[in-house]
Amino acid sequence: MLFKLNPQAGQPLYLQLMQQIRHAVDTGVLRSGDQLPGIRTLAEEIVVSHNTVGKAYAELEHEGLLEIRHGSGAYVASRKGGKSRSERVRLAQERVHAFVESLEQEGLSAEEIRRLFEAELFYPDQAAPLR
């Protein structure tokens, strides 16, 4: 697993690392139980302070994404009683696809559908059903 951080991105390096680890888990590159590189090992690989990696790992542990086993390393936490995030996202994408197809069959344009989704996401209390 190779992570690449960009010091000129204007975003703290530990946040960049967190996003990349989350993405790897969401896409199935990292799976439940997989071990991540040790803090010092990863810090040397991506040329950052070990404190940067430690902070990212600690934050991800706090979120429940990682499990830190002292003396053993960091592991992707197991998801109890449910589908993995990547599976939930895949199923949601299938539902959205089917819904968009049905709206297109009803004659709505892609632009109208996009505006409806945006209104619902950004203004959920104001988006009232049409009657």
N, C-alpha and C positions, 0 to 999 in steps of 0.2 A: 504494500500500500504506500503510495507516494503522495504526500501532501505538499502543496506549493503555496507559500505565503508571499504577499506583495507588500513590502514596507511602505511603498508610495501610494497605496490604495486609500489612505485616509481613514482606515478602519483599524482598530487595535488588532494585533496579530493573534491574540488568544481568541478573539471573536471569529476571525477568519478560519482558524483551526477548528473551532467548534462547528461552524457552518459546514466545513468539509467533512467532518466526522458524521454529523447528522445526515448529510447528503449520502454518504457511503452506506449508512444504515438504511435510509429510506429507499435507496435503489437496490438494496440487497447485496452490495459489494461486501459489506460487513454484516454478519448474521449473529443472532443470539448465541452467546458463548464464545465468540471469536475474541482472541486476545489482541490487544493493541500493543505497539512497541512500548517499552519502558520509557519513563519520562526523560531520562538522560539520553537514551539511545535516540529517541525521536528528536529531541532538542539538537543533538549533534547532526542528525540527518538534514533537518530543515534550517539549521544554523540560526537558532534563537536561544534565548536563555531558558534553562530548565524551569524557571519560575513561570514562563509563558505557557509551556506545555502543562505544568502542574495546575495552573489556574484554569485552563481549558478543561482538563480532566475533572477537576473538582466541581466546576460548574455543571458539566454533563452528568456527573454523579448526582448532584443535587436535583437535576431534572429527571433523574431516574433512567437515563439512557445508558450510563456506564455503571459498572460495579467495580470499585477499587478494592482489591484484596492485598492488604499490606504484606509485603514480602513476596508477592506473587505477580502483581501487575494489575492492569486495567482490562476489563472484559466488557463486551457488549452485554447489557443486562437482558435477562430473559423476560419476555412479555407473557405474563400469566393470564390465562383465561381470555384469550382473544387473538384476533388476527394481527399480524405484524403491520406496522405502519405502511410499508410498501404494498402489502396486500389490500389494505383499506383504501389507499390512494388509487390503486389499479381498479378496484371495484367501483369507486366513486367516479373515476374517469369513464368507465363503461356506462354508468347511469347518466352522466352528463351528456355523453355522446348520443345516447338513445333519446334523451329529452330534447336536445338541439335538433335532431333529425325530425322528431314529431312536430316541433314548432315550425321548421322549414316546410314540412308537408302541409301545415295549416296556412302557409303563404307569408310568413314573416321573413324579412330579410336578415342577413347576418348582422347588419348594423343594428337593426331593431332588437335582435336577440342579445347582442352585446350590451346595449343600453339597458335592457331589462335586468340582466345579470349585475351590471355595475350599480344600478339603482338599488337592487336588493342587498348587495354587499356593502355599499357605502352609506346608504340611507334606509336601513331596514325598518325603522319606525315610521318613515314617511311613505314607503312604497305600499300603497293600498291596493288591494285587488280591484280590478275593473268589474263593474256589475252592469 
